[in-house]
Amino acid sequence: MKKRNMAALAASIAMSFSFASCSSSSVGQANISDTTTAETTAATEASSAETTTSAEKSTESTPGAAAVKGNIYDCKGNLLASTAEDGKRRIYADAYAVSFANILTTMSDGYDAAFEDILTTPADGNMGKSIQLTLDGDIQNQIYSYMENNNIVGAAVVLRTDGSIMAQVNYPSYDPRTIEDQKYDEELAWGENGNKAFSNYEPGSCFKIMSEVIADKHGVYSLHDDGTWDFGNDHPIVNWDHETNKASYPMERSLSSAFINSSNIFFAKAFDTIGEEAVLSDLQTIFHFGKDDAYDIHCDFGDLSNNIEIEDIDDLRRSAFGQSKVLTCPIFLAALGREAVFGDMVTPFVLKATVDPADGRTKTGDGSKPYDVIASIPVECRDNLLNGMSGVASDVGVYANGNYSFYAKTGTAEGWRGDYLYITGCAKNNNGTGSENYDNYDNYGETGSYILVMEVQNPQAHGFEFASQSAGLYSGILNIVAGN
């Protein structure tokens, strides 16, 4: 996959104090001539030395001409992609073509490109190896249809506790069967119909998952909160309810209250108190979050590259609530949600196994490593965060049907493309520990938990100002996932 477009990062920095209205309300499948290029998560090829998975290590290409590209199946063995009789053109299965287009095809720099080396390694005559993904095609389709029917322009990512991605949905998408030239296309990869789940943007208050832990670690449990913090630069920091809840200010704010009620001022002051060096160090060591390449997360489909830049004290304060020069993507937020609830961050992955080309459920080789732990929250800081996320879930009114406990954090992000809304949540299965191993995912729901991140890029189309108002939309996706 491609490196992210740094011009968009520059635009973000230039517009850090200019918050426009929300993004386009365009919907439907691709109007290819009318797409725009989005800022994207940095993604190096999954076949690089740094990101080689166990499957790739066991399937290195042999000398000679590449084989005809093998098949791609979902976790249930449903065929997603194959090669035409001419040995060149890729055929995308009718049932899954649109919902998978912007994460699967070469045109969108998807899995078909990321696993090129494996898929073209000879396995059976002139046929390349076939692979099984961790994604569930039926869940992918159901979420895509739900987003289409409810005009949710944005992304939804579902992560299992072992790090496997169950669904990665981006709406709108396009029909790859109508594309004649099956070559990489910048606009199909990162434009209006592109891979939003893998594209970087300000995360807003979902970043406070990390800020809460850092404040807890440094013993910042109570701070004065006036609702507005004006420190003389014409850009005061304000809480979301500074106008509607004036009677409550000023107050002495607790860490718990700051997290549940999403106080920007509390966390800005907390970072101010803790200091830049300690904040950046904690982000790197506890959450694998930093701007340097050393803190990229090497997934089998490409690298997750986050960004945080502290050029002055204002940057430090605003980074505490996911603004200023902070950038990340929904896939990282899913990994963060997993760490928040279970204590450890694991590397997201999509390669389940190499399989028999005629049977997508007959394993012939290993895929990527599950439960690849790359960061952990200090044990003594876990309970306060969980209690806070339980409080947020209760406040927004999202509940998972069945034997689940639900935890969440909302985020309203203001940036150069307008307002984006996020909910990062986890339906934690009370029958499981979060450490079970799964040969397949047929019975995952018996013990498995689901981390779900929803990004809404068109809040104005729904009359939303804050992420909490999108809770009803989020509940619909959660019911699709946990209900299955």
C-alpha positions as CSV (number, residue, x, y, z in Angstrom):
1,M,0.0,0.0,0.0
2,K,1.0,3.6,-0.6
3,K,2.6,6.2,1.7
4,R,0.2,8.8,2.9
5,N,-0.2,12.1,1.1
6,M,1.7,14.6,3.2
7,A,0.1,17.6,1.4
8,A,-3.0,16.9,3.4
9,L,-1.0,16.9,6.6
10,A,0.3,20.3,5.7
11,A,-3.3,21.4,5.1
12,S,-4.2,20.2,8.5
13,I,-1.5,22.2,10.1
14,A,-2.3,25.3,8.2
15,M,-6.0,25.0,9.1
16,S,-5.5,24.0,12.8
17,F,-7.5,27.0,14.0
18,S,-9.9,27.2,11.1
19,F,-12.8,24.8,11.6
20,A,-15.0,24.5,8.5
21,S,-18.5,23.0,8.3
22,C,-18.7,19.2,7.9
23,S,-17.8,17.2,4.9
24,S,-19.7,16.4,1.7
25,S,-23.0,14.7,1.9
26,S,-22.5,12.9,-1.4
27,V,-23.6,9.3,-1.4
28,G,-23.8,6.2,-3.6
29,Q,-21.3,4.4,-5.7
30,A,-18.3,5.9,-7.4
31,N,-18.4,9.0,-9.7
32,I,-14.8,8.4,-10.5
33,S,-14.3,11.7,-12.2
34,D,-15.5,13.6,-9.2
35,T,-13.5,12.1,-6.3
36,T,-11.1,14.0,-4.2
37,T,-7.8,12.7,-2.6
38,A,-8.0,12.2,1.2
39,E,-5.1,12.3,3.6
40,T,-4.1,8.7,4.1
41,T,-2.4,6.5,6.7
42,A,1.1,5.7,5.7
43,A,1.2,2.2,4.4
44,T,4.3,0.4,3.2
45,E,4.1,-2.9,1.3
46,A,3.1,-5.8,3.5
47,S,5.8,-7.8,1.9
48,S,8.7,-5.6,3.2
49,A,11.2,-7.1,5.6
50,E,9.8,-5.2,8.5
51,T,6.2,-6.4,8.0
52,T,6.7,-10.0,6.8
53,T,4.1,-12.3,8.4
54,S,4.6,-15.9,9.3
55,A,2.6,-16.8,6.2
56,E,4.9,-14.7,4.0
57,K,8.0,-16.2,5.6
58,S,6.8,-19.7,4.6
59,T,5.7,-18.7,1.1
60,E,8.7,-16.8,-0.4
61,S,8.6,-16.6,-4.2
62,T,10.6,-19.1,-6.1
63,P,12.8,-18.1,-9.1
64,G,11.1,-17.7,-12.4
65,A,8.0,-16.1,-13.8
66,A,5.2,-15.2,-11.4
67,A,2.2,-17.6,-11.3
68,V,-1.3,-16.6,-12.2
69,K,-2.6,-14.8,-9.1
70,G,-4.4,-17.1,-6.7
71,N,-7.9,-16.7,-5.2
72,I,-9.0,-14.7,-2.2
73,Y,-11.6,-16.0,0.2
74,D,-13.3,-14.6,3.3
75,C,-13.3,-16.3,6.7
76,K,-16.2,-18.5,5.8
77,G,-14.6,-19.7,2.6
78,N,-16.7,-17.4,0.3
79,L,-14.8,-16.5,-2.9
80,L,-14.0,-12.8,-3.1
81,A,-11.6,-12.6,-6.0
82,S,-10.2,-14.9,-8.7
83,T,-8.4,-14.6,-12.0
84,A,-10.1,-14.8,-15.4
85,E,-9.2,-17.4,-18.0
86,D,-6.9,-14.9,-19.7
87,G,-4.6,-15.3,-16.7
88,K,-4.6,-11.5,-16.1
89,R,-7.9,-9.8,-15.3
90,R,-9.2,-10.1,-11.7
91,I,-12.8,-11.1,-11.2
92,Y,-14.5,-9.8,-8.1
93,A,-17.4,-11.9,-6.9
94,D,-20.8,-10.3,-7.6
95,A,-22.1,-10.8,-4.1
96,Y,-19.2,-8.9,-2.5
97,A,-17.8,-6.7,-5.2
98,V,-19.0,-3.3,-4.1
99,S,-18.6,-3.6,-0.3
100,F,-15.1,-4.9,-0.6
101,A,-13.9,-2.7,-3.6
102,N,-12.0,-0.1,-1.7
103,I,-10.2,-2.5,0.6
104,L,-9.6,-5.4,-1.8
105,T,-8.8,-4.3,-5.3
106,T,-5.5,-3.3,-6.9
107,M,-7.2,-0.1,-8.1
108,S,-7.7,0.9,-4.5
109,D,-4.3,-0.5,-3.4
110,G,-6.1,-3.1,-1.3
111,Y,-5.4,-6.6,-0.2
112,D,-5.0,-7.8,-3.8
113,A,-1.9,-5.6,-4.0
114,A,-0.7,-6.1,-0.4
115,F,-0.5,-9.9,-0.8
116,E,0.8,-9.8,-4.4
117,D,3.9,-11.9,-3.5
118,I,1.9,-14.7,-1.9
119,L,-0.8,-14.7,-4.5
120,T,1.7,-15.0,-7.3
121,T,3.9,-17.7,-5.6
122,P,3.4,-20.9,-7.6
123,A,1.4,-23.5,-5.7
124,D,-0.4,-25.7,-8.2
125,G,1.1,-25.7,-11.7
126,N,0.8,-22.1,-12.9
127,M,-1.6,-21.2,-10.2
128,G,-0.5,-18.9,-7.4
129,K,-1.3,-19.5,-3.8
130,S,-4.7,-18.7,-2.5
131,I,-5.4,-16.9,0.8
132,Q,-8.2,-16.7,3.3
133,L,-8.9,-13.4,5.0
134,T,-10.2,-12.8,8.5
135,L,-13.1,-10.6,7.1
136,D,-16.6,-11.9,7.1
137,G,-18.2,-11.1,3.7
138,D,-21.7,-11.3,5.0
139,I,-21.1,-9.0,7.9
140,Q,-19.3,-6.6,5.5
141,N,-22.3,-6.6,3.2
142,Q,-24.8,-6.0,6.0
143,I,-22.9,-3.1,7.4
144,Y,-22.4,-1.6,4.0
145,S,-26.1,-1.8,3.2
146,Y,-26.9,-0.3,6.6
147,M,-24.5,2.6,6.0
148,E,-26.0,3.1,2.5
149,N,-29.6,3.0,3.7
150,N,-28.8,5.4,6.5
151,N,-26.5,7.7,4.4
152,I,-23.5,7.2,6.7
153,V,-20.6,8.6,4.7
154,G,-17.6,7.3,6.5
155,A,-16.2,4.0,7.9
156,A,-16.9,1.2,10.2
157,V,-14.2,-1.1,11.5
158,V,-14.9,-4.3,13.5
159,L,-11.9,-5.9,15.3
160,R,-11.9,-9.3,17.1
161,T,-9.9,-9.6,20.3
162,D,-7.1,-11.6,18.6
163,G,-6.5,-8.6,16.4
164,S,-8.2,-9.9,13.3
165,I,-10.3,-7.5,11.3
166,M,-13.9,-8.9,10.9
167,A,-15.2,-6.0,8.8
168,Q,-13.7,-2.9,7.3
169,V,-16.5,-0.9,5.6
170,N,-16.1,2.3,3.7
171,Y,-19.2,4.1,2.3
172,P,-19.6,5.1,-0.5
173,S,-17.7,2.6,-2.6
174,Y,-17.7,1.7,-6.3
175,D,-18.3,-1.3,-8.6
176,P,-14.9,-2.7,-9.6
177,R,-16.5,-4.9,-12.3
178,T,-17.0,-1.7,-14.3
179,I,-13.4,-0.7,-14.2
180,E,-11.6,-1.6,-17.5
181,D,-8.0,-0.7,-16.5
182,Q,-7.2,-2.6,-13.3
183,K,-4.3,-0.5,-12.2
184,Y,-3.7,1.5,-9.1
185,D,-5.8,4.7,-9.1
186,E,-5.1,7.4,-6.5
187,E,-8.7,8.5,-6.4
188,L,-10.2,5.0,-6.0
189,A,-7.7,4.4,-3.2
190,W,-8.0,7.5,-1.2
191,G,-10.6,9.8,-2.7
192,E,-14.3,10.1,-1.9
193,N,-14.9,6.4,-2.6
194,G,-11.7,5.2,-1.0
195,N,-10.5,3.5,2.1
196,K,-11.6,5.9,4.9
197,A,-10.8,3.3,7.6
198,F,-7.2,3.5,6.7
199,S,-7.0,7.3,6.2
200,N,-5.7,9.6,8.8
201,Y,-7.7,12.5,10.4
202,E,-8.0,14.2,13.8
203,P,-9.6,11.7,16.2
204,G,-11.2,14.3,18.5
205,S,-12.0,13.1,22.0
206,C,-11.5,9.4,21.3
207,F,-7.8,10.4,21.9
208,K,-8.9,11.0,25.6
209,I,-8.7,7.2,26.1
210,M,-4.9,7.8,26.0
211,S,-5.1,11.1,27.9
212,E,-7.0,9.5,30.7
213,V,-4.4,6.8,31.3
214,I,-1.6,9.3,31.2
215,A,-3.3,11.6,33.7
216,D,-4.0,8.6,35.9
217,K,-0.4,7.5,35.7
218,H,0.9,10.9,36.8
219,G,-1.7,11.3,39.6
220,V,-3.7,14.1,38.0
221,Y,-7.1,13.5,39.5
222,S,-8.6,16.9,40.1
223,L,-8.3,20.3,38.3
224,H,-10.2,23.6,38.1
225,D,-12.5,23.8,35.1
226,D,-14.1,27.1,34.0
227,G,-15.7,25.7,30.9
228,T,-13.5,28.2,28.9
229,W,-9.8,28.5,29.1
230,D,-8.6,31.8,27.5
231,F,-4.8,32.1,27.7
232,G,-4.4,35.1,25.5
233,N,-3.8,33.8,22.0
234,D,-7.3,34.6,20.6
235,H,-8.1,30.8,20.4
236,P,-9.5,29.8,23.8
237,I,-10.0,26.1,24.6
238,V,-13.7,25.4,25.4
239,N,-15.7,22.5,26.6
240,W,-18.5,21.3,24.3
241,D,-21.1,22.3,26.9
242,H,-19.6,25.7,27.8
243,E,-22.7,27.5,26.5
244,T,-25.4,25.1,27.3
245,N,-24.3,24.2,30.8
246,K,-23.0,27.5,32.1
247,A,-24.6,27.1,35.5
248,S,-22.2,24.2,36.3
249,Y,-19.1,26.3,35.8
250,P,-16.7,26.9,37.4
251,M,-16.1,23.6,39.1
252,E,-13.4,21.4,40.5
253,R,-13.4,18.6,38.0
254,S,-12.4,15.0,38.8
255,L,-10.6,12.8,36.3
256,S,-13.6,10.5,36.1
257,S,-16.0,13.4,35.4
258,A,-13.6,14.8,32.9
259,F,-13.6,11.6,30.9
260,I,-17.3,10.8,31.1
261,N,-18.3,14.4,30.3
262,S,-15.4,14.9,27.9
263,S,-13.8,18.0,29.3
264,N,-11.3,19.5,26.9
265,I,-10.0,21.9,29.6
266,F,-9.3,19.2,32.2
267,F,-7.1,17.2,29.8
268,A,-5.4,20.2,28.3
269,K,-4.4,21.3,31.8
270,A,-3.4,17.8,32.6
271,F,-1.0,17.7,29.6
272,D,0.2,21.2,30.6
273,T,1.0,19.9,34.1
274,I,2.6,16.6,33.0
275,G,4.8,18.2,30.3
276,E,5.7,17.5,26.7
277,E,8.5,15.0,27.3
278,A,6.5,12.7,29.7
279,V,3.4,12.9,27.5
280,L,5.2,11.9,24.3
281,S,7.1,9.2,26.1
282,D,3.9,7.7,27.6
283,L,2.1,7.8,24.2
284,Q,5.0,5.9,22.6
285,T,5.5,3.3,25.3
286,I,1.9,2.7,26.5
287,F,0.1,3.1,23.2
288,H,2.7,2.7,20.4
289,F,1.6,6.2,19.3
290,G,4.2,8.6,17.8
291,K,5.2,10.5,14.7
292,D,8.5,8.6,14.1
293,D,8.7,5.5,11.9
294,A,9.7,3.5,15.0
295,Y,6.1,3.8,16.2
296,D,4.5,2.7,13.0
297,I,2.4,-0.4,13.6
298,H,3.4,-3.0,11.0
299,C,0.2,-4.8,9.9
300,D,0.2,-7.5,7.2
301,F,-1.8,-5.2,4.9
302,G,0.4,-2.1,5.5
303,D,1.6,0.3,8.2
304,L,-0.5,2.3,10.6
305,S,1.4,5.7,10.9
306,N,0.1,8.1,13.5
307,N,1.1,11.7,13.9
308,I,1.6,14.1,16.8
309,E,3.7,17.2,16.6
310,I,4.3,19.6,19.5
311,E,5.7,22.9,18.3
312,D,4.4,25.0,21.2
313,I,2.4,24.8,24.4
314,D,-0.8,25.3,22.5
315,D,-0.1,22.2,20.5
316,L,0.5,20.2,23.7
317,R,-2.7,21.4,25.3
318,R,-4.9,20.7,22.2
319,S,-3.3,17.3,21.5
320,A,-4.8,16.1,24.8
321,F,-8.3,16.1,23.1
322,G,-7.2,14.9,19.7
323,Q,-6.8,18.2,17.9
324,S,-4.0,20.4,16.6
325,K,-1.4,18.2,14.8
326,V,-2.7,14.8,15.9
327,L,-3.7,12.3,13.2
328,T,-4.8,8.7,13.2
329,C,-7.2,6.3,11.5
330,P,-10.2,4.2,12.5
331,I,-8.2,1.0,12.3
332,F,-5.8,2.4,15.0
333,L,-8.8,3.5,17.1
334,A,-10.1,-0.1,17.0
335,A,-6.7,-1.4,18.2
336,L,-6.8,1.3,20.9
337,G,-10.3,0.3,21.9
338,R,-9.1,-3.3,22.3
339,E,-6.2,-2.1,24.5
340,A,-8.6,0.1,26.6
341,V,-10.9,-2.8,27.5
342,F,-8.4,-5.8,27.7
343,G,-5.2,-3.9,28.7
344,D,-3.1,-4.9,25.7
345,M,-2.8,-3.5,22.2
346,V,-2.4,-6.2,19.5
347,T,-1.4,-5.8,15.9
348,P,-4.4,-5.7,13.6
349,F,-4.3,-8.3,10.8
350,V,-6.4,-9.7,7.9
351,L,-4.4,-12.8,6.7
352,K,-6.0,-15.9,8.2
353,A,-4.2,-18.5,6.2
354,T,-3.1,-19.8,2.8
355,V,-5.7,-22.2,1.5
356,D,-6.5,-24.7,-1.2
357,P,-7.4,-22.7,-4.3
358,A,-10.5,-25.0,-4.8
359,D,-11.6,-24.8,-1.1
360,G,-11.2,-21.6,0.8
361,R,-11.5,-23.3,4.2
362,T,-8.8,-26.0,3.6
363,K,-5.7,-24.5,5.2
364,T,-2.3,-25.1,3.5
365,G,-0.2,-22.6,5.5
366,D,-0.2,-20.2,8.4
367,G,-1.4,-16.6,8.3
368,S,-0.5,-13.7,10.5
369,K,0.2,-14.1,14.2
370,P,-2.9,-13.5,16.4
371,Y,-2.5,-11.7,19.8
372,D,0.7,-9.9,18.7
373,V,1.0,-7.6,21.8
374,I,2.8,-4.4,21.0
375,A,1.7,-2.1,23.9
376,S,0.1,-2.4,27.3
377,I,-1.7,-0.1,29.8
378,P,-0.2,-0.2,33.3
379,V,-2.3,-2.6,35.4
380,E,-3.0,0.1,38.1
381,C,-4.5,2.4,35.4
382,R,-6.9,0.0,33.9
383,D,-9.9,0.1,36.2
384,N,-10.4,3.9,36.2
385,L,-10.4,3.8,32.4
386,L,-12.9,1.0,32.2
387,N,-15.2,2.7,34.7
388,G,-15.1,5.8,32.6
389,M,-15.8,4.0,29.4
390,S,-18.7,2.3,31.0
391,G,-20.0,5.7,32.1
392,V,-19.8,7.0,28.6
393,A,-21.6,4.0,27.2
394,S,-24.4,4.5,29.7
395,D,-24.6,8.3,29.0
396,V,-25.0,7.8,25.2
397,G,-27.5,5.0,25.6
398,V,-25.7,2.2,23.6
399,Y,-26.2,-1.3,24.8
400,A,-25.2,-4.7,23.3
401,N,-27.9,-7.3,23.2
402,G,-27.0,-10.6,24.9
403,N,-24.4,-11.3,27.5
404,Y,-22.2,-8.3,26.8
405,S,-20.8,-5.4,28.8
406,F,-20.4,-2.3,26.7
407,Y,-17.6,0.3,26.9
408,A,-17.2,3.4,24.7
409,K,-15.7,6.8,24.1
410,T,-17.1,9.4,21.7
411,G,-15.1,12.0,19.7
412,T,-16.1,15.1,17.7
413,A,-13.2,16.0,15.5
414,E,-12.8,19.5,13.9
415,G,-10.4,19.6,11.0
416,W,-9.6,21.0,7.5
417,R,-12.3,18.9,5.9
418,G,-15.0,19.7,8.4
419,D,-16.4,17.9,11.4
420,Y,-16.0,14.1,11.7
421,L,-17.8,12.1,14.4
422,Y,-16.4,8.9,16.1
423,I,-17.5,6.3,18.5
424,T,-15.0,3.8,19.7
425,G,-16.6,1.0,21.6
426,C,-16.3,-2.6,22.7
427,A,-19.0,-5.2,23.3
428,K,-17.2,-7.3,25.8
429,N,-18.5,-10.9,26.0
430,N,-18.9,-11.9,29.6
431,N,-18.4,-15.5,28.7
432,G,-14.8,-14.9,27.4
433,T,-11.5,-13.7,28.6
434,G,-10.3,-12.0,25.4
435,S,-7.5,-14.5,25.0
436,E,-9.2,-17.5,23.4
437,N,-7.6,-19.0,20.3
438,Y,-9.8,-19.7,17.2
439,D,-8.9,-22.1,14.4
440,N,-11.9,-20.5,12.6
441,Y,-14.5,-17.9,13.6
442,D,-17.6,-20.1,13.2
443,N,-18.3,-20.0,16.9
444,Y,-16.6,-16.8,17.8
445,G,-19.7,-15.2,19.2
446,E,-19.9,-17.8,22.0
447,T,-16.9,-16.2,23.9
448,G,-15.6,-13.5,21.6
449,S,-15.9,-9.7,22.0
450,Y,-16.2,-7.1,19.3
451,I,-14.5,-3.7,19.1
452,L,-16.4,-1.4,16.8
453,V,-15.3,2.0,15.5
454,M,-17.8,4.1,13.5
455,E,-16.7,7.3,11.7
456,V,-19.3,9.7,10.3
457,Q,-18.0,12.2,7.8
458,N,-21.3,13.8,7.0
459,P,-22.8,14.8,10.4
460,Q,-24.7,17.8,8.9
461,A,-26.8,15.5,6.7
462,H,-28.1,14.0,10.0
463,G,-28.4,17.2,11.9
464,F,-25.6,16.2,14.3
465,E,-23.2,18.5,16.1
466,F,-21.7,16.0,18.5
467,A,-20.6,12.4,18.3
468,S,-23.0,11.3,21.1
469,Q,-25.9,12.2,18.7
470,S,-24.8,9.4,16.3
471,A,-25.3,6.8,19.0
472,G,-28.4,5.5,17.3
473,L,-26.6,4.9,14.1
474,Y,-23.8,3.2,16.0
475,S,-26.3,0.9,17.7
476,G,-27.6,-0.3,14.4
477,I,-24.1,-1.5,13.3
478,L,-23.4,-3.0,16.7
479,N,-26.6,-5.1,16.5
480,I,-25.5,-6.4,13.1
481,V,-22.2,-7.5,14.6
482,A,-23.1,-8.8,18.0
483,G,-26.4,-10.2,16.8
484,N,-24.5,-12.6,14.5
